[in-house]
Amino acid sequence: MPQMDISCGGAVEASGDHLALSSTSGPCGAMKAKVSGQRIDLTVSGDKGDQTLSLTRTG
């Protein structure tokens, strides 16, 4: 997968065991995230249904 640089700004709010991310700038829209150890799983809704992107901590 090629490197992607996406810049979004907004607010994060705790929602149960998830984080609710609401963007006010950039192409991110609204999404939910869940921390799982050294990984954050982002769930984004789109025209093809929900998609999950996992971000892992390195270094």
C-alpha positions as CSV (number, residue, x, y, z in Angstrom):
1,M,0.0,0.0,0.0
2,P,1.4,3.4,-0.9
3,Q,2.1,6.0,1.8
4,M,-0.9,8.3,2.4
5,D,-0.8,11.7,4.0
6,I,-4.2,12.8,5.2
7,S,-4.6,16.0,7.2
8,C,-7.8,16.6,9.2
9,G,-8.8,18.7,12.2
10,G,-11.6,18.3,14.6
11,A,-12.6,17.0,18.0
12,V,-12.4,13.7,19.8
13,E,-14.9,12.6,22.4
14,A,-14.9,9.4,24.5
15,S,-17.9,7.2,23.7
16,G,-18.0,4.0,25.8
17,D,-14.9,2.0,24.8
18,H,-14.5,4.0,21.6
19,L,-13.3,7.4,20.6
20,A,-15.7,9.4,18.4
21,L,-13.7,11.6,15.9
22,S,-15.6,14.5,14.3
23,S,-13.6,16.5,11.7
24,T,-14.1,20.2,11.1
25,S,-11.6,20.4,8.3
26,G,-10.1,17.9,5.8
27,P,-11.6,14.9,4.1
28,C,-12.1,12.7,7.1
29,G,-15.8,13.1,8.0
30,A,-16.9,11.3,11.2
31,M,-15.3,8.0,12.3
32,K,-14.9,5.8,15.4
33,A,-11.7,4.6,16.8
34,K,-10.8,1.9,19.4
35,V,-7.4,1.5,21.1
36,S,-6.2,-2.1,21.2
37,G,-2.7,-2.3,22.7
38,Q,-0.3,-0.6,20.4
39,R,-2.9,-0.4,17.7
40,I,-5.8,2.0,16.9
41,D,-8.6,0.7,14.7
42,L,-10.5,3.4,12.8
43,T,-13.9,2.6,11.4
44,V,-14.9,4.9,8.5
45,S,-18.3,4.8,6.8
46,G,-18.4,5.2,3.1
47,D,-20.4,4.3,0.0
48,K,-19.2,0.7,0.2
49,G,-20.2,0.3,3.9
50,D,-18.0,0.4,7.0
51,Q,-14.2,0.0,6.4
52,T,-11.6,-0.5,9.2
53,L,-8.1,0.9,9.0
54,S,-5.6,-0.2,11.7
55,L,-2.8,2.1,12.7
56,T,0.1,0.6,14.6
57,R,2.7,2.3,16.7
58,T,6.2,1.9,15.5
59,G,9.5,3.1,16.9
